Amino acid sequence: MDNPSVIIQQTTTDFQPFMSLMLNTVVALNAQQILEFGTDVGDSGRIFTEGLKQTGGELTTVDIRECSQTWAEGHPRVHFVVQDSRLFSWSQPIDLLFLDDHFEEMDIYAHLIYELERFGVWVRPGGYILIHDTSHTVYGPGIIRAIRTWCLQRKLRWTEDVQGQGLGMIQVSRALEH
């Protein structure tokens, strides 16, 4: 990370290869609104919250199940929602969309396409969509297929960092239709 004095407590090792990238993206975007699906133990949320301390923005994090929120104590701009993403409603610009709410029992491809269609269109030009687990042995193939399909339809470019479980990155280069 650019600031070696920043320590972000992590519960898992999933995001360690991407901590600097995620934190620096929040700061570089001067992110005011981050929408995350897949709160889980809060590892990605901790990274985003650290960046939002510098930008003054907000994080809305959504998970289908109740998750511990103790990591966000003292951060009044972190909003938790316990809800299935298929029922969640959103209609405001997003600087960063983070998708990490998939599990083996679902059709990963269909689920991710749904979320990209429903929420990706709210990412402002210049913003990013980050999708975790692109290199995962179980989830990765469906995630990559969904990213390729969605980006091809919208003529958007994407890149992948294959470290650890992988991270797909889509920069939204123009306004998308809602």
C-alpha positions in Angstrom: 0.0 0.0 0.0 1.1 3.6 -0.5 0.8 4.2 3.2 2.7 1.5 5.1 1.3 2.7 8.4 -2.2 1.6 7.4 -3.1 -1.7 9.0 -6.3 -3.3 7.9 -7.3 -6.3 10.1 -8.3 -9.2 8.0 -10.1 -12.4 9.0 -9.2 -14.4 5.9 -6.4 -14.3 3.4 -8.7 -13.9 0.4 -8.1 -10.2 -0.2 -4.4 -9.8 0.9 -3.1 -9.9 -2.7 -5.5 -7.1 -3.6 -5.5 -4.9 -0.5 -3.4 -2.1 -2.1 -5.3 -2.3 -5.4 -8.7 -2.1 -3.6 -7.7 0.7 -1.2 -5.9 2.7 -3.9 -8.9 2.4 -6.2 -11.2 3.9 -3.6 -8.9 6.8 -3.0 -8.0 7.4 -6.7 -11.7 7.5 -7.5 -12.4 9.8 -4.6 -15.2 7.3 -4.1 -18.4 8.7 -2.5 -20.5 5.6 -3.0 -19.5 2.0 -2.8 -22.0 -0.8 -3.2 -20.9 -4.3 -2.1 -22.6 -7.6 -2.3 -21.2 -10.3 0.0 -20.4 -8.7 3.4 -19.5 -12.1 5.0 -16.8 -11.4 7.7 -16.2 -7.9 6.4 -12.7 -8.3 4.9 -13.4 -6.3 1.7 -15.6 -3.9 3.7 -12.6 -3.1 6.0 -10.5 -2.2 3.0 -13.2 0.0 1.5 -13.9 1.7 4.8 -10.2 2.5 5.2 -10.2 4.2 1.8 -13.5 6.0 2.6 -11.9 7.6 5.6 -9.9 9.6 3.2 -12.7 10.3 0.7 -15.6 10.9 3.1 -17.8 8.5 1.1 -20.2 5.7 2.1 -20.3 2.0 1.9 -23.5 0.0 1.5 -22.8 -3.7 2.0 -25.5 -6.3 1.3 -25.5 -10.0 2.4 -28.3 -12.5 2.3 -27.6 -13.5 5.9 -26.9 -11.6 9.1 -23.2 -10.8 9.4 -21.0 -9.5 12.3 -20.9 -5.7 12.1 -18.4 -5.1 14.8 -15.6 -4.2 12.3 -17.6 -1.2 11.3 -18.1 0.3 14.7 -17.2 3.9 14.7 -17.8 4.2 10.9 -21.1 6.1 10.6 -21.0 5.9 6.8 -21.2 2.1 6.6 -24.7 0.8 6.0 -25.6 -2.9 6.4 -28.5 -4.5 4.5 -29.6 -8.1 5.2 -31.3 -9.1 1.9 -31.1 -11.2 -1.2 -29.6 -9.2 -4.0 -32.6 -10.2 -6.2 -34.8 -8.2 -3.8 -32.5 -5.3 -3.2 -33.3 -2.0 -4.9 -30.8 0.6 -6.0 -31.1 3.8 -8.1 -28.2 6.1 -7.5 -24.7 6.5 -9.0 -22.0 4.2 -7.8 -18.2 4.9 -7.9 -17.3 1.3 -7.1 -19.4 -1.9 -7.2 -17.9 -5.0 -5.6 -19.5 -8.4 -6.2 -18.6 -11.4 -4.0 -21.8 -13.0 -3.0 -21.8 -16.4 -4.9 -21.8 -19.9 -3.6 -21.7 -23.4 -5.0 -25.4 -24.1 -4.9 -26.3 -21.3 -7.3 -25.8 -20.8 -11.1 -22.9 -18.4 -10.7 -23.1 -17.2 -14.3 -26.8 -16.4 -14.1 -26.5 -14.7 -10.7 -23.5 -12.5 -11.8 -25.2 -11.5 -15.0 -28.3 -10.5 -13.0 -26.2 -8.4 -10.6 -24.3 -6.8 -13.4 -27.5 -6.0 -15.3 -29.2 -4.6 -12.2 -26.4 -2.8 -10.5 -23.5 -2.4 -12.9 -25.5 0.1 -14.9 -25.4 2.5 -11.9 -21.6 2.7 -12.0 -20.6 6.2 -13.2 -18.3 6.7 -16.1 -14.7 6.3 -14.7 -15.9 4.0 -11.9 -15.1 0.4 -11.4 -16.7 -3.0 -10.9 -14.6 -5.4 -9.0 -15.5 -9.1 -9.0 -13.8 -11.5 -6.6 -13.0 -15.2 -7.2 -12.2 -15.2 -10.9 -9.4 -17.8 -10.4 -11.4 -19.9 -8.0 -11.5 -23.5 -9.1 -15.3 -23.8 -8.6 -16.6 -20.3 -9.2 -14.0 -18.9 -11.6 -15.2 -20.4 -14.9 -18.8 -19.1 -14.4 -17.6 -15.7 -13.2 -15.2 -15.3 -16.2 -17.9 -16.3 -18.6 -20.4 -13.7 -17.1 -17.8 -10.9 -17.1 -16.9 -11.6 -20.8 -20.5 -11.8 -21.8 -21.5 -8.6 -20.0 -18.5 -6.6 -21.2 -18.8 -7.8 -24.8 -22.4 -6.7 -24.9 -21.5 -3.2 -23.6 -18.1 -2.9 -25.4 -16.3 -2.6 -22.1 -12.8 -3.8 -21.4 -11.9 -5.8 -18.3 -8.7 -7.1 -16.8 -8.0 -9.8 -14.2 -5.5 -10.1 -11.4 -5.0 -13.9 -11.0 -3.3 -13.8 -7.6 -5.0 -15.8 -4.9 -8.6 -16.4 -5.8 -8.5 -13.8 -8.6 -10.1 -10.3 -9.0 -11.9 -9.2 -12.2 -11.8 -5.4 -12.8 -14.1 -3.6 -15.2 -13.6 0.1 -15.7 -16.9 1.7 -16.8 -15.7 4.0 -19.6 -19.1 5.6 -20.5 -22.6 6.0 -19.1 -24.6 2.7 -19.3 -28.3 2.5 -19.9 -30.5 1.8 -16.8 
